[in-house]
Amino acid sequence: METKTAIKPTIDIVSPIPGPKSQEMLARRAAALPKGAAMSTQVVVDSARGAVVKDVDGNTLLDFAGGIGMINVGHSPTNVVNAVKKQLDKFIHTCQIVTTFEAPIQLAEMLNELTPGDFPKKTLLCNSGSEAVENAVNIAKYYTQRPGLVVFEGAYHGRTHLTLSLTSKYALFKKGFGSMASDIHRLHAPNMYRVPDGMSAQKYLDFCIQRLDEALISHIDPTSIAAILIEPILGEGGFVPVPKPFLQKLRELCDQHGIVLIFDEIQCGMGRTGKLFACQHHGIAPDMITIAKSMGAGMPIAAVTGRAEIMDTIHPGGVGGTYSGSPIACAAAIEAVKTLSSPEFQRKTEQMGEQMRKIMETWRKYPLVGDVRGVGAMRLVEFVKDKKSKEPDPDLTLEIIKHAVANGILLIRAGLYSNCIRLLPPLVITKNQLKEGMEVLENAIRVAHEKRGLI
């Protein structure tokens, strides 16, 4: 009789996290870097490949944070590494403002072709998600010659002055930084987990859509709006998928009033949901789309792709930067986009998302799991003090993360109330590795419930 060989686990914990070498490095970090620079875990990385991270003390962990959605193609993929090395042998950078070279042109051509919308497009390359959003907003203002912007509760758009002004979640991101940019109007975005008591899901969604028309009277006249900016799936806000009818209403309003519709797909894009862009699930194309994070496979690069007529509005010299279109970052992005846009890769992501969904649906049995949700391989679990009241429990969330990290998976929080754990494992993770990591997280959830006498 043939026996199955047991699959060896990937996770291997040989010392506490953080171990002695990690503690030494963390002490150096504390002495050299400002306290305000966020640090979600105490893992100190020595090497990383695929979905596997090894720390300086010899521990092997699975990455379920993915650099906050930055590593969809996995850590150090061979094609990306080789492309970067090849470009390094030619030249590092000569500045796109001064000279022309092929890499940014090739990347822009790819994005113009791949982004949603059957119309001529152009792409502006820049260095970060914040910079992409800021450029998109500035271009929309220039094109429309209007001052106003509409954004939504729960949004995260960046940390520059303008993008911080666009961002929601005041205490964590905005507190203490003084006055924000003006002419920004924040509206309610539907969160179908938090439907008000006594209201059906459909009536709540209808109400949210009706409020949009009212806001164009009570908040700002549409003739003053340059752009409406929204994440098709809220990232920092808690992986909240924006319902199709709501996005359709935004598209209709923008068409009716000459407003530029901008989708921020910096976290939810680049193959994470099973399609290259999340908005493709609904068949709704924006006028402009912002892209970053996983486009660069870990290299700092971002893009604004939009209607050519809008993108060409700015006078020569009105946009750009010293490092924009870095040939090294572009070389990485070209290879990453080739991988992420392939039908085979997207099918794998769909399968991975379904595996995650099936596992996470079983977690609803735990009394303090309020919701599990997401699209494709962009998944999240929300913790509450009580299923009926849905009162957020950020302390429980942090406790579960600490337990899970100590047992071998990298995790980060999310949500307006910081009471959610987001799962963004590299899309190259194997089925066995995914199962192994999900078991570690579920065990942490179980232990937290046992401590409270709930199971």
ZAMARGU-4260 file (C-alpha; in steps of 0.2 Angstrom, whole numbers, plus 5000, padded with zeros to 4 digits):
<rodrens>
0) 5000/5000/5000 | 5007/5017/4995 | 5008/5030/5009 | 5008/5049/5006 | 5023/5058/5011
5) 5019/5072/5024 | 5022/5089/5017 | 5035/5098/5027 | 5029/5115/5035 | 5037/5131/5028
10) 5036/5140/5045 | 5051/5136/5056 | 5052/5146/5072 | 5069/5143/5081 | 5070/5158/5093
15) 5058/5170/5100 | 5052/5184/5089 | 5061/5196/5091 | 5077/5186/5094 | 5093/5193/5100
20) 5100/5199/5083 | 5083/5206/5079 | 5082/5215/5096 | 5099/5223/5092 | 5093/5229/5075
25) 5077/5236/5083 | 5087/5245/5096 | 5097/5253/5082 | 5081/5257/5072 | 5074/5266/5088
30) 5090/5276/5090 | 5091/5281/5072 | 5073/5283/5065 | 5059/5294/5071 | 5046/5286/5082
35) 5032/5291/5071 | 5038/5279/5057 | 5026/5265/5058 | 5032/5247/5063 | 5018/5234/5063
40) 5029/5219/5068 | 5046/5216/5076 | 5052/5205/5062 | 5069/5210/5056 | 5072/5203/5038
45) 5087/5194/5032 | 5080/5187/5016 | 5064/5185/5007 | 5058/5175/4991 | 5041/5171/4985
50) 5030/5171/5000 | 5044/5166/5013 | 5053/5178/5024 | 5068/5173/5035 | 5073/5184/5049
55) 5091/5188/5056 | 5089/5175/5070 | 5085/5161/5058 | 5066/5160/5059 | 5056/5156/5043
60) 5039/5165/5042 | 5026/5166/5029 | 5021/5184/5023 | 5003/5188/5024 | 5005/5207/5023
65) 5014/5208/5007 | 5022/5225/5010 | 5004/5231/5012 | 5000/5224/4995 | 5016/5229/4987
70) 5023/5211/4983 | 5009/5203/4973 | 5022/5195/4962 | 5031/5188/4977 | 5048/5193/4985
75) 5063/5194/4972 | 5055/5185/4957 | 5069/5180/4945 | 5062/5189/4930 | 5061/5206/4940
80) 5079/5203/4948 | 5087/5199/4931 | 5078/5214/4922 | 5085/5226/4936 | 5102/5219/4935
85) 5102/5221/4916 | 5097/5239/4917 | 5110/5242/4931 | 5124/5237/4919 | 5118/5250/4906
90) 5115/5265/4917 | 5105/5269/4933 | 5096/5286/4928 | 5099/5301/4917 | 5082/5309/4922
95) 5068/5309/4910 | 5067/5328/4910 | 5084/5329/4903 | 5084/5314/4891 | 5073/5300/4884
100) 5075/5281/4886 | 5064/5267/4882 | 5059/5259/4899 | 5046/5272/4904 | 5039/5273/4886
105) 5037/5254/4886 | 5029/5254/4903 | 5017/5268/4898 | 5012/5259/4882 | 5008/5243/4893
110) 4997/5253/4905 | 4988/5263/4892 | 4983/5246/4884 | 4979/5237/4900 | 4969/5249/4910
115) 4950/5249/4908 | 4942/5261/4896 | 4940/5260/4877 | 4948/5277/4873 | 4965/5284/4870
120) 4976/5285/4885 | 4992/5292/4892 | 5002/5288/4907 | 5012/5299/4919 | 5025/5290/4929
125) 5030/5295/4947 | 5038/5288/4963 | 5024/5284/4975 | 5006/5281/4977 | 5004/5298/4986
130) 5013/5306/4972 | 5001/5298/4959 | 4986/5303/4968 | 4992/5321/4970 | 4996/5322/4951
135) 4979/5315/4946 | 4970/5328/4957 | 4981/5342/4950 | 4978/5336/4932 | 4960/5335/4935
140) 4959/5353/4942 | 4969/5360/4928 | 4958/5351/4915 | 4942/5357/4922 | 4948/5373/4929
145) 4938/5369/4945 | 4943/5369/4963 | 4932/5356/4972 | 4936/5338/4976 | 4924/5324/4982
150) 4931/5310/4993 | 4924/5297/5004 | 4924/5291/5023 | 4936/5277/5026 | 4948/5283/5012
155) 4966/5282/5012 | 4975/5291/4998 | 4993/5296/5005 | 5003/5306/5017 | 5008/5322/5007
160) 4999/5338/5012 | 4986/5336/4999 | 4984/5317/5000 | 4983/5318/5019 | 4969/5330/5017
165) 4960/5318/5005 | 4963/5304/5018 | 4950/5299/5031 | 4954/5291/5049 | 4959/5307/5057
170) 4968/5302/5073 | 4980/5290/5065 | 4985/5299/5050 | 4980/5318/5052 | 4980/5322/5071
175) 4993/5336/5075 | 4998/5340/5057 | 4988/5357/5057 | 4976/5363/5044 | 4972/5353/5028
180) 4970/5358/5010 | 4953/5366/5006 | 4939/5363/4994 | 4938/5345/4999 | 4921/5337/5002
185) 4920/5320/5011 | 4904/5310/5008 | 4898/5293/5015 | 4903/5277/5006 | 4891/5262/5009
190) 4898/5249/5021 | 4887/5234/5018 | 4893/5226/5035 | 4887/5241/5045 | 4869/5243/5038
195) 4859/5254/5051 | 4847/5244/5062 | 4830/5243/5055 | 4835/5246/5037 | 4837/5233/5024
200) 4854/5231/5014 | 4845/5237/4998 | 4836/5252/5006 | 4853/5257/5014 | 4862/5257/4997
205) 4848/5266/4989 | 4849/5279/5003 | 4868/5281/5000 | 4865/5284/4982 | 4851/5296/4985
210) 4863/5306/4997 | 4875/5309/4982 | 4862/5320/4973 | 4858/5329/4989 | 4877/5332/4992
215) 4878/5341/4976 | 4866/5354/4984 | 4871/5354/5002 | 4890/5352/5000 | 4896/5358/4983
220) 4888/5363/4967 | 4894/5351/4953 | 4900/5365/4942 | 4914/5367/4956 | 4919/5349/4956
225) 4935/5345/4947 | 4936/5326/4952 | 4927/5313/4962 | 4940/5301/4969 | 4937/5284/4977
230) 4945/5267/4980 | 4934/5253/4972 | 4938/5243/4987 | 4943/5253/5002 | 4960/5247/5008
235) 4965/5256/5024 | 4946/5258/5027 | 4944/5239/5029 | 4943/5231/5012 | 4925/5237/5010
240) 4920/5233/4992 | 4910/5248/4985 | 4894/5241/4977 | 4892/5242/4958 | 4876/5253/4959
245) 4886/5266/4969 | 4901/5267/4957 | 4888/5268/4942 | 4880/5283/4950 | 4897/5291/4952
250) 4901/5288/4934 | 4884/5295/4929 | 4886/5311/4939 | 4903/5313/4932 | 4897/5311/4914
255) 4882/5323/4917 | 4892/5337/4925 | 4909/5336/4917 | 4918/5329/4932 | 4934/5318/4931
260) 4931/5301/4939 | 4947/5295/4947 | 4949/5277/4954 | 4963/5274/4967 | 4968/5256/4963
265) 4985/5258/4972 | 4981/5244/4985 | 4966/5234/4976 | 4974/5234/4959 | 4988/5225/4950
270) 4979/5208/4950 | 4975/5207/4969 | 4956/5203/4966 | 4958/5191/4952 | 4957/5204/4938
275) 4971/5217/4935 | 4960/5231/4941 | 4946/5229/4954 | 4934/5241/4944 | 4935/5228/4930
280) 4923/5217/4941 | 4910/5230/4938 | 4914/5235/4920 | 4915/5253/4925 | 4930/5263/4918
285) 4936/5279/4927 | 4943/5294/4917 | 4960/5292/4927 | 4967/5278/4938 | 4981/5278/4950
290) 4993/5263/4951 | 5007/5260/4963 | 5013/5246/4976 | 5013/5229/4967 | 5017/5237/4950
295) 5035/5239/4955 | 5037/5222/4963 | 5045/5232/4978 | 5053/5246/4968 | 5047/5263/4971
300) 5036/5268/4956 | 5018/5273/4953 | 5008/5279/4938 | 4993/5290/4933 | 4984/5283/4917
305) 4970/5292/4910 | 4961/5299/4895 | 4974/5307/4883 | 4964/5323/4882 | 4965/5325/4901
310) 4983/5320/4903 | 4988/5332/4889 | 4981/5347/4897 | 4995/5352/4907 | 5008/5364/4900
315) 5026/5357/4896 | 5036/5357/4912 | 5020/5357/4923 | 5022/5339/4929 | 5037/5327/4932
320) 5051/5325/4944 | 5070/5320/4945 | 5067/5301/4948 | 5050/5300/4938 | 5052/5285/4926
325) 5067/5278/4934 | 5074/5265/4921 | 5078/5253/4935 | 5060/5254/4943 | 5052/5254/4926
330) 5062/5238/4922 | 5055/5230/4937 | 5038/5236/4934 | 5038/5230/4916 | 5041/5212/4921
335) 5029/5213/4936 | 5015/5219/4924 | 5019/5205/4912 | 5017/5193/4926 | 5001/5201/4934
340) 4992/5203/4918 | 4994/5185/4911 | 4978/5175/4911 | 4986/5161/4920 | 4992/5172/4934
345) 4974/5179/4936 | 4966/5162/4936 | 4978/5156/4950 | 4973/5172/4960 | 4955/5168/4958
350) 4958/5150/4964 | 4969/5157/4979 | 4955/5169/4983 | 4942/5155/4983 | 4953/5145/4995
355) 4954/5159/5007 | 4936/5163/5006 | 4931/5145/5010 | 4943/5144/5025 | 4938/5161/5032
360) 4919/5158/5030 | 4921/5145/5044 | 4928/5158/5055 | 4911/5165/5057 | 4908/5152/5071
365) 4919/5162/5083 | 4908/5175/5093 | 4920/5189/5091 | 4922/5188/5072 | 4910/5201/5066
370) 4913/5199/5047 | 4925/5191/5034 | 4925/5199/5017 | 4934/5204/5002 | 4936/5201/4983
375) 4948/5188/4976 | 4964/5187/4986 | 4961/5203/4995 | 4953/5197/5011 | 4950/5203/5028
380) 4943/5198/5045 | 4934/5210/5057 | 4933/5208/5075 | 4920/5215/5087 | 4915/5214/5105
385) 4898/5208/5101 | 4891/5201/5084 | 4874/5211/5087 | 4881/5228/5092 | 4896/5226/5080
390) 4906/5237/5092 | 4924/5236/5086 | 4938/5228/5096 | 4955/5234/5091 | 4963/5227/5107
395) 4958/5210/5102 | 4964/5212/5084 | 4981/5217/5090 | 4982/5203/5102 | 4978/5190/5088
400) 4991/5198/5077 | 5005/5197/5090 | 5001/5179/5093 | 5000/5175/5075 | 5017/5184/5071
405) 5025/5175/5085 | 5020/5159/5077 | 5026/5163/5060 | 5016/5174/5049 | 5017/5192/5045
410) 5001/5202/5047 | 4995/5220/5048 | 4979/5228/5054 | 4966/5238/5044 | 4949/5247/5046
415) 4943/5263/5051 | 4943/5257/5069 | 4959/5247/5067 | 4949/5231/5072 | 4952/5221/5056
420) 4966/5210/5050 | 4970/5211/5031 | 4977/5197/5022 | 4988/5201/5007 | 4999/5186/5004
425) 5010/5186/4988 | 5000/5179/4974 | 5014/5166/4971 | 5011/5158/4988 | 5008/5139/4986
430) 4991/5131/4992 | 5000/5122/5006 | 5009/5138/5012 | 4992/5147/5011 | 4983/5134/5021
435) 4998/5133/5034 | 4997/5152/5037 | 4978/5152/5038 | 4979/5139/5051 | 4991/5149/5061
440) 4979/5164/5061 | 4964/5153/5065 | 4974/5146/5080 | 4977/5164/5086 | 4959/5168/5085
445) 4954/5152/5094 | 4967/5155/5108 | 4960/5173/5110 | 4942/5166/5112 | 4948/5153/5124
450) 4957/5166/5135 | 4940/5175/5136 | 4930/5158/5140 | 4920/5160/5124 | 4924/5143/5117
</rodrens>
